[in-house]
């Protein structure tokens, strides 16, 4: 018999594999695993969690309601999974606490759990740890930026060819050797009216809606080694077409430049937002070799620098009666957050991007500005950063097309 406690702390499958391989000479082997929820969805703990849910639900595709279907998934496994239901709010509704705490009222008291909840409300840095350890919520990072409750309703499947010819904005996060280079694309799909606060009063305002997606590249020759190190399924992503892995031990900037050229051909490319890292010495020469004539707009990462506004951004700011300012990450992060919260953006399904958004945390300055960061070196947030850059560029130009239309109309 093997006893494995706190599976979310196991760095890999080695210990459990060793126990299970020893079962081959035993008539009635038994392995017991117990755990809180974790933060790493590319881990043995999450794999076992997902298997446990499928066994308990009796289906390989359990829905959010976890209705029992009755298919024989794995009769050698018994699973018991404590979980809140979709829509449950443990911070404000004590009636749901028992779902994730079957010992509530016995060795675990309501007063203790209420004290924990009060801590989560008072100290934001403790929130995710409390959600994991007391309410069985997977958070993807100890202090995650994005929640699945916000992101998942915006994930969609759509055909990129539907947008061919439309204005498009790109965000480019470059890397060299071990990381991921990501190119995000955003197209405006319309406008909706939402409630917003202006000058201390709530008003109904029009805001743009978007479709967005990413492409990603990583060195093909080091794929297997980095998959083990980062505990990320790079090989599966490459096989399924979610990430490009051309041969070599460093990023092929010529491939990325060719992708930009294709966007310039298939869409009305407005600009490419970029960070200086590896741009001048690596990527820009590849664009020159292809003869590309594209507007590149600097978009610094981190929270200390702003880029310079372009003429188009100045026109958009004037049309919206706001001061023009260059692109910077705190502003772009807020624009993406608003679009997600208000369901104004559809994001094309891609596990590379989903993993990046779920792995990102935030860093902040004393004035409340914040930007994306990664908690551990193995967390790859490049796709999320690129998406913020693209959304920021699109929003900075919002209103420029409307001002042109108004000018034409005024001229008859």
Number of C-alpha atoms within 10 A of each C-alpha: 12 15 11 14 13 13 22 20 16 15 13 16 12 11 12 17 10 10 17 15 9 12 15 10 8 9 7 8 13 15 13 11 15 14 15 18 26 25 23 23 21 15 20 20 26 18 11 14 21 16 17 19 19 23 25 23 22 19 19 15 11 17 11 8 9 16 12 14 15 11 14 13 16 14 8 8 12 10 16 11 14 17 18 18 13 9 7 15 13 18 17 12 9 14 10 17 21 17 17 19 17 11 11 15 11 8 7 12 11 15 10 11 17 16 10 18 21 14 15 18 13 11 10 11 14 16 21 22 22 18 20 18 15 18 23 21 20 21 24 26 23 22 19 20 20 21 14 14 11 14 19 14 14 20 18 15 10 15 8 12 9 8 17 15 14 15 19 25 27 30 31 30 27 25 21 17 14 14 20 24 26 26 29 27 25 28 25 21 15 12 13 12 11 12 12 14 10 10 7 7 7 10 13 12 13 13 18 18 18 21 22 24 24 25 21 25 24 27 22 19 14 16 22 13 11 18 15 12 10 15 18 22 17 23 17 12 16 19 12 10 13 20 24 23 23 17 14 14 15 19 25 24 22 17 15 23 20 15 14 20 19 12 18 19 12 17 18 16 22 20 20 23 28 26 21 13 15 15 17 11 10 17 18 16 15 20 19 11 10 12 10 15 10 14 12 17 21 22 28 20 24 18 17 13 14 18 18 15 19 19 12 17 23 19 21 24 20 15 17 15 10 10 9 19 15 20 27 25 25 24 22 24 23 17 19 21 18 13 19 20 14 16 15 21 27 23 24 19 18 20 13 25 28 20 20 20 25 24 29 27 23 18 17 14 10 6 6 8 17 20 24 24 20 19 18 12 9 15 21 25 27 28 28 27 27 30 29 29 37 32 31 29 30 28 23 25 22 21 21 20 15 13 16 14 12 13 11 10 9 8 7 6
